Amino acid sequence: MKKAEWGRRQLKSHESTHSETLAIEVTKLTKTFENKNAVSNLTFKVKSGGFFGLLGPNGAGKTSSINMMSSMLRPSSGEVKLFGMNVNSKPLEIRKIIGLVFQDSSLDRQLSVWENLRFAGMLHNLPMCQITDNAEKLLNLFNLNDKKNKPVRTLSGGQRRALDVARGVIHSPKILFLDEPTIGLDLPTRLRLWEFIHELRVLSGMTVLLTTHYLEEASGCTAVAFLKEGKLVLEGAPNELTSSLCSNVLEIESPKMNKIFGELTAQFGIGKQKFRTAYINLKKHEGFNLSSKLDQIKEKFGSDLTKVIVRPPNLNDVFLWIN
């Protein structure tokens, strides 16, 4: 089965869910553990077919949020609706329309690739013919055809994560939850896995909600929300968030940053220091000659500067300035 053929078949079942239909509606969602809020009053919406990123550092409440959205964890208050269905009151129906990929792999390392997919399909009560058909399409999409009968323990880390995703969508869910899907993978493997996931979205029309602290992975999202200590502190489209932050970022690195940071902010404006690096947001305004000021800094500090670059802002910069 060719990828394009699968795409045409899958899209037919998803066409009616697009436009303005809400796939995910989270309202005042709160989870308390031992009198401490892991998630507090979380509210956001995701349209059908959207790609939403829930971002923040470890401990921000991302995994607790996904667990509540997927009926794995009951909220202390608030509600979640997936395609209009309340997660708490209809958990069995909810689990039929969602796919989950956890931080830790749920694969059986002793079974083969095919056996893992078959088992996942059986858990969703799919007929064997449908399991076989869906598995063949997914193995083709994720370039795992030649590994079909190999034990999972023989796969590389990237191949196992690709199989985790395939296992999570074997039943053609409407929504896919990805909780830190690339954690522990090297950069080339992460990029390949994202190529597969983006192609899966295009072919299926699936709504995807991602949690990650690799913020560059969320640049392709239709919208993102930043969590801090369980609270939503900023939400919007990635390009809108970065463009509203500044025009460019001046990034300067020096082993003597503690001594020269004050001089840098006096010349260029308010900045943030992280260890040996200063990040300064540059906004366009009349009378500001960036080249002249950079020349002055280079002349004054010379060999103490190990890196001086001016670059466009990214989501890492947005995250830096809200923390």
N, C-alpha and C positions, 0 to 999 in steps of 0.2 A: 504494500500500500504506500503510495507516494504521499509526502507531507502535504502537498497542495490538495490532494483528494480528501485527506482527513480534515483539512481546514474547511473545505466546502461543506462536508457533512456536519461538522461540529457547529459551524456558524449558523446553520439553519435553525438549530434549537436555541440559539442565543439572540437572534436578531430582535425578537420581540421584547427582550429585557433591556435593551439599550435606550438611548435618548435620556430622558429625565428620571427614569426609574431609580429608586434608591436601593442599592444592594445592602449597605450597612448603615444603620442609624443608631448611634450611641448617645444616650441621654443621661447626664448626671451620674455616670457610673463611678461607684466607690467600692473599694475593698479594704477592710480593716483587719490587720493581724495583731493581736495582743495590744489593742488600743493605739496602734499606729497605722495611719493610712498608707497602704502601698500604692493605691490609686485613689485620686480624690476629685470627684465632680467632673469626670471626663466626658466631654460632649463633642461629637463631630459626625459628619455624614460622608459617605462614599457613594458615588453614582455607579450604576451598573457598567461594567467594563473598565472601571477606573483602576489605577495603580497607585495605592496609597502607602506612604511610608510613615511608620511610627518610630521616631528617632529619639535617641538620648543615650546617656552613659549606662553602664551596668548599675542596676539598682534603681533605675528611673521609673519602673513600673510597666515596662513593655510586655514582658512575658505574662505577668498577672492580667494585663488587659486582654491579650490574645486568648488566654485560658478562659476568661469570662465570656468573650465574644463567641467562643467555640463550644460553650456549654460544659467545659472541663472544670470550671470553678464558679461557684455561685457568688454573685456580688452581695455586698452588705446592703447596698441600696442602688437605685438607678435601674436602667433597663437597656437591653440591646435588642434590636430588631434586624433580622436578615431577610431581605425581600418581604418585609411586612410581618414576618413571623417572630413572636416573642421567644427569645432563646430559652428563658427559664420555664415557660409554660409548654413549649413544644420541642424538648431536647432531641427526641428521636427523629422528628421531621427535619430538624436543623442539621443533624449529622449526615443526613442523606444528601444535602446540597453543599457541604463544605469539604475541603481537603485540608489536611494538616501536615506540615513538615516541621518537626521539632528541632530544637538546638542539638539534642542528642539523637543519633540515628535509632530508628525503630526497626531496622532490618534484622533478620535472623542470619547471622554470619555463616552458619553451617549449611543453610539452604542455598540453592542456586538462584540466580537472578530471576528466572522464570517462576520458580516455586514461590519466591517472595511476592511476585505480582499476582500469581494465582491465589495465594492465601489472602492477600488484601482484597481481591475481587470477591472471594467467597464470604469475607466478613461483611461485605455490602450486599450479599445475596444476589449477586449478578449471575445469570446463566453462564455456563462454561463457554458457550460459543461467543458471548459478548466479552468475557474475560480474555479469551484468546485473541479476538479481533483488536480490542483496546491495547493489549500488551504488545502486539506486533507493531501497532502504530507508534506507541511510546518508545519502544526499543529502537525503532527507526529514527524517531525524532531526536533521541538522546545519544545516538551513535553507540548503542549497546547490543546490536544484533549479534555480533561475534562473541559476546559474553553471555549469551542467553542461558547456556547450560553450565556456566562456571559458578563455583561457590562464591558467595559474596566476599568471603575472607580473602579471595585472591584479587579483588578489585583495588584500584588506586583510591585515594581519598576523594578525588573529584568524581570518579565513576560511582562511588557509593552514594555521594550526595545527589548526583543525577538520578540514581535509582530511587533514593528517598523521595524526590519530587515526583517521579513516575508513579511510585506506589501511592503517593498522596492524591493523584488525579486519575487513578485507574477507573473510577466510577463516574468520570466526567462531571465534577462538581461545578456549581455556579461561582463559588468563592474559594480561593486558595489562600490559606494563612501560612506565611513563611516566617518562622521565628529564628532569626540569626542564621540563615541557611548556608552562609559561606564561612562561618567561624572556623578558624583553624586551617583554612586552605591558603595556599600561596596565591600570589596575584594572578599568574597566567591561568590557574585552575579556576579562580573566582570569575575571571572574565569569560571563560568558556561556559561556565555554568549559567551566567547571566544571559549569554547568547541563547542558550536553550530555553530559559524561562521566558525571555522576550518573544521568542518565536512561538512558544506555547500560547502566550497571551494573544498574539496576532491571529493564530490559527483557530483558537477556541472561543475568543470573546470573553474569557474568564475574568472576573474581578479578582485582583490580587492585593492583599494587605501584607506588607513587609515590616518586620522590625529589624533594625541593624544599628550598630555603632560605627560601621564603615560608611560614613556619610556620603562619600562619592558614589556609592551604589544606589543612592536614592535620587540622583540627579535626573534620572529618566522617569520618575514618578509624576503623575498628573497633579498630585498634591502631597504635602508632608505636614506632619505635626510634631513639634518638639516637646518632649516630656522632661520635667525636672522635678525630682522628688514626688513623683506621682501626679503632678499637675501639668495640664497643657499650658505652655507659656507662649507658643507662637504657632501659627498655621497658615498655609498658603501654597501657591505653586512655587517650585524651586526657583525658577527664573525671576519671579516677582520678588521673592525674599532676598535673593542676592543683589538684584538691581536696586532695591530700596535701601540696602545696607550702605553701598558706596559705589563710586565709579571704578576704582581700582584699589588694590591692597599693596602697600609698600611692606615688603618682608625683608628684614635685616637680621643677619646672624652675626654674633660676636661672642668670643669667650669672656669678654669684659662687659657684657650687656648690663649687669647690675650698675656699673659705673656710668655708662653712656646713655642709658634709657631716658633719663631726664632731659638730656640735650636733644635727643631725637624728638620727643614729644613737644619740646619748646619750638623746634623748627617746623614740625609737620602736623602737630595737633595730637589729640587724645589717641592713645594706643594701648595695646595689651602686650604684656610680656609673659612668655612661657619659656622658662629656663634660659637658654642662650639666644632666643629669637624674639624680636619685636614685630608686632603686626599693627600697622597703622592704616586706618581707612582714609582714603583720599577722595574728596568730593570736588567736582569741578566748580571753581569760582574765579572771578576776575582778580587779576593782580597776584595770582599765585604762580610762581615760576618754579616748577618741580625740578627741571634740569639744573637750574642754578643752585637750588638748595641741596640736591644730591651731590653736586660737585663740592660744595662747602663741607659736607659731612665726610666725603671721601678724603678730602684734603686734610681735614682735622684729625680723623681717626685712622686713616690709611690702612696699615697692616692689621689693625685690630678687627677689621670687618672681613668676615669670611664669605658672606653672601649678601648681595643687595639686588633685589629684583622687584619689578612692578608688574603685577599680574591681575587678571580679572578676579572678582570675589567668587567664592564657592560656598557650599553648605557648611563646610568646616568653619569658615569665617563667621557665618551666621550663628552657629553653635557656640563659638568662642565668645561672641558678644552678648549672648543671653545668659552666660554663666559667670 
